[in-house]
Amino acid sequence: MRIALGIEYDGTAYKGWQRQKSGTGVQALVERALERVADQPVEAVCAGRTDTGVHAEAQVVHFDSEASRTRRNWVLGVNSNLPPDINALWAEAVADDFHARYSATSRSYRYLILNRPTRSALWRNRVWWVHRPLDEAPMREAARYLVGEHDFSAFRAAGCQALSPNRRILAINVDRYGEWLLVTVRANAFLQHMVRNMVGLLVAIGAGDEAPAWAGEVLESCDRTRAGIAAPAQGLTLVDVEYPESAGLPAARPSVMLPLTLVRNSGFRL
């Protein structure tokens, strides 16, 4: 039987999703917990390989198991064997041809920026603190240059192993709620560090260092060295993975950790 599992995690302490030869990846801990519930070896395949320090509210994995367990048993059993910063949200039996990565039609990441003169003690592991004033209007204008299907080599990490640099961005939203800036990006798939590199570019434009048209120039150059700094990992969260309705999986919900003003009118239903 193939099972899909919804997972959330705080990525602060982990070297990303994938198993690591040195350091701990979230995958190793999830597989160990699943194996204790299933009483057999388990390999978990994820929808998106988050990087070191990146979080997830709506990671989806699939695994195969001969063990007969209810959905409740899978969730409670797995959670009893996970550390408190990793949590299973739901479990669903899926078709044998379901694939957490290849069946997904889109993925969405949210990047959270705290834009004020002083840093935050409470949100230090979940935001990028930018003390310079940012103007969200030119950031929105710049984001329009990035929407669509393009070669995103200019926003790709040097070590990215993707076979093609082409990706299709379906939407980029830049929203301000007081001192908080929320950048949400939805695409068919992402390159390594792609969202963080784009956010770094947008922040430079919001700070007045570059004009909005610079985003298009950088994109067309296919040159990573022209795109500026990458936004730090801790502000990035995987917030949604979409599948065909026939898969029968639960829809993503906004995190209760966010201030209500951040999710209000952000496209999620409360």
C-alpha positions in Angstrom: 0.0 0.0 0.0 1.2 3.5 -0.8 0.6 6.2 1.8 0.9 10.0 1.5 1.9 11.9 4.6 1.6 15.6 5.3 4.5 17.0 7.4 5.5 20.3 8.9 8.9 21.1 10.4 11.1 23.9 11.7 14.2 23.5 9.7 16.5 25.5 12.0 18.4 22.5 13.4 18.5 20.5 10.1 20.6 20.2 7.0 17.5 20.4 4.8 15.2 17.6 3.9 17.6 15.1 2.4 19.6 12.5 4.3 23.1 13.7 5.0 26.5 12.0 5.4 27.3 14.6 8.0 24.6 16.5 10.0 21.0 15.5 10.2 18.4 15.8 7.4 14.6 15.7 8.1 14.2 12.7 5.9 16.3 10.4 8.1 14.2 11.2 11.2 10.9 10.8 9.3 12.0 7.4 7.9 13.2 6.2 11.3 9.8 7.1 12.8 7.9 5.4 9.9 10.0 2.3 10.3 9.2 2.0 14.0 5.5 2.2 13.2 5.6 -0.1 10.1 8.1 -2.5 11.7 10.0 -2.7 8.4 12.4 -0.5 6.3 10.7 2.6 4.7 11.9 5.1 2.1 10.1 8.5 2.2 10.0 10.5 -1.1 9.2 14.2 -0.7 7.5 16.8 -2.9 10.3 19.3 -2.5 13.8 19.1 -1.1 14.1 22.0 1.2 17.6 23.3 2.0 19.4 23.8 5.2 17.5 26.0 7.6 14.3 26.2 5.5 11.0 25.3 7.0 7.8 23.5 5.8 4.2 23.9 6.7 2.9 21.6 4.0 5.6 19.1 2.9 4.2 16.0 1.3 5.9 12.6 1.2 4.9 9.1 0.0 6.1 5.7 1.1 5.2 2.1 0.6 4.4 -0.3 3.4 2.9 -3.7 3.9 1.9 -2.7 7.4 -1.9 -2.4 8.1 -2.4 0.8 10.0 -5.2 3.3 10.1 -4.6 6.9 9.2 -4.8 7.9 12.8 -2.3 5.2 13.7 0.2 6.4 11.2 0.0 10.0 12.3 0.0 9.4 16.1 2.6 6.6 15.8 5.0 8.7 13.7 4.6 11.8 15.9 5.5 9.7 19.0 8.8 8.9 17.4 9.7 12.4 16.1 11.4 15.3 17.8 9.1 18.3 18.6 10.2 20.4 15.7 8.9 17.8 13.1 5.3 16.8 13.0 3.0 14.6 10.8 -0.3 16.4 10.1 -2.3 13.8 8.1 -2.0 10.4 6.3 -4.0 9.2 3.3 -3.9 6.0 1.3 -3.2 6.9 -2.4 -3.0 5.1 -5.7 0.0 3.0 -6.5 1.1 5.5 -9.2 0.9 8.5 -6.9 4.3 10.2 -6.5 4.9 13.0 -4.0 7.2 14.8 -6.4 6.1 14.0 -9.9 2.3 14.1 -9.3 2.5 17.6 -7.9 1.2 20.3 -10.2 2.7 23.3 -8.3 4.6 24.3 -5.2 4.4 27.5 -3.2 7.0 29.1 -0.9 6.5 32.0 1.4 9.3 34.3 2.3 8.8 36.5 5.4 10.7 39.7 6.0 10.6 41.8 9.1 11.2 45.4 8.0 11.8 47.6 11.0 14.8 49.3 12.8 15.1 46.6 15.5 15.5 42.8 15.2 13.1 40.3 16.7 14.0 37.9 19.5 10.8 35.8 18.9 11.0 35.5 15.1 14.8 35.3 14.7 14.5 31.8 13.2 11.6 32.5 10.9 12.3 35.9 9.2 14.9 37.9 7.5 15.3 41.2 9.4 15.9 44.1 7.1 16.4 47.4 8.9 16.5 49.6 5.8 13.1 50.9 4.7 11.7 48.9 1.9 9.1 50.1 -0.7 6.9 47.2 -1.7 5.6 48.9 -4.9 8.8 48.6 -7.0 9.2 45.1 -5.6 5.8 44.2 -7.0 6.7 45.8 -10.3 10.0 43.9 -10.5 8.3 40.6 -9.7 6.3 40.8 -12.9 9.4 40.4 -14.9 9.9 36.9 -13.3 6.4 35.5 -13.9 6.2 33.0 -16.7 8.4 30.3 -18.1 12.0 31.3 -18.3 15.6 30.1 -18.0 16.3 30.9 -14.3 20.1 30.3 -14.4 20.6 33.8 -12.9 18.8 32.6 -9.8 20.3 29.1 -9.5 22.7 27.9 -6.9 26.2 26.9 -8.3 25.7 23.4 -6.9 22.2 22.9 -8.3 21.8 19.4 -9.9 18.6 20.1 -11.9 19.0 18.9 -15.5 17.3 22.1 -16.9 17.3 25.7 -15.7 13.8 26.3 -17.1 10.9 26.7 -14.7 7.4 28.3 -14.9 6.5 30.8 -12.2 2.7 31.0 -11.9 2.5 33.9 -9.5 4.6 36.1 -7.2 2.8 38.2 -4.6 4.5 40.9 -2.5 2.3 42.0 0.4 3.0 44.4 3.3 1.2 44.2 6.6 2.7 46.9 8.8 6.3 46.0 9.5 6.0 42.6 7.8 6.6 41.9 4.1 5.4 38.6 2.7 6.7 37.3 -0.7 4.8 34.3 -1.9 6.0 32.4 -5.0 4.1 29.6 -6.8 5.7 27.6 -9.6 5.6 24.2 -11.2 9.0 23.5 -9.6 12.0 25.4 -8.3 15.8 25.3 -8.7 18.1 25.2 -5.7 18.1 28.6 -3.9 15.9 30.0 -6.6 13.4 31.7 -4.2 16.1 33.0 -1.9 18.0 34.5 -4.8 14.9 36.2 -6.2 13.9 37.6 -2.8 17.5 39.0 -2.4 17.0 40.8 -5.8 13.6 42.1 -4.8 14.9 43.5 -1.5 17.7 45.4 -3.3 15.0 46.9 -5.5 12.8 47.7 -2.6 15.7 49.4 -0.8 16.2 51.7 -3.9 19.5 50.2 -4.9 18.2 49.2 -8.3 15.2 50.0 -10.6 12.5 47.4 -11.1 13.6 46.7 -14.7 16.9 45.3 -13.3 15.0 42.1 -12.5 14.4 41.6 -16.2 18.0 42.4 -17.1 19.3 39.9 -14.5 16.9 37.2 -15.7 17.9 37.6 -19.4 21.6 37.6 -18.5 21.4 34.0 -17.1 24.3 35.1 -14.9 24.1 34.3 -11.2 26.8 36.8 -10.3 24.5 39.7 -11.5 21.6 38.8 -9.2 23.1 40.0 -5.9 22.9 38.3 -2.5 20.7 35.4 -1.6 18.1 36.0 1.2 19.0 33.9 4.3 17.4 30.5 4.7 15.4 31.1 7.9 12.8 33.3 6.2 11.7 30.7 3.7 8.9 28.2 4.2 7.3 25.6 1.9 3.6 26.4 2.4 1.7 24.4 -0.2 2.0 21.6 -2.7 -0.9 21.2 -5.2 -2.0 17.9 -6.7 -4.9 16.9 -9.0 -8.2 16.7 -7.1 -8.3 13.0 -7.9 -5.4 12.4 -5.5 -7.8 13.1 -2.6 -5.2 14.9 -0.4 -6.1 17.6 2.1 -5.6 21.2 1.1 -2.8 23.2 2.8 -3.8 25.5 5.7 -2.0 28.6 6.9 0.1 28.3 10.0 -1.4 29.5 13.3 2.1 30.8 14.2 1.7 33.7 11.8 0.0 36.9 12.9 -3.5 36.9 11.6 -2.8 40.1 9.6 -0.2 38.1 7.6 -2.7 35.5 6.3 -5.7 37.8 6.0 -6.3 38.5 2.3 -3.2 36.4 1.4 -5.1 33.8 -0.6 -5.6 31.3 2.2 -8.9 30.6 3.9 -9.0 31.0 7.6 
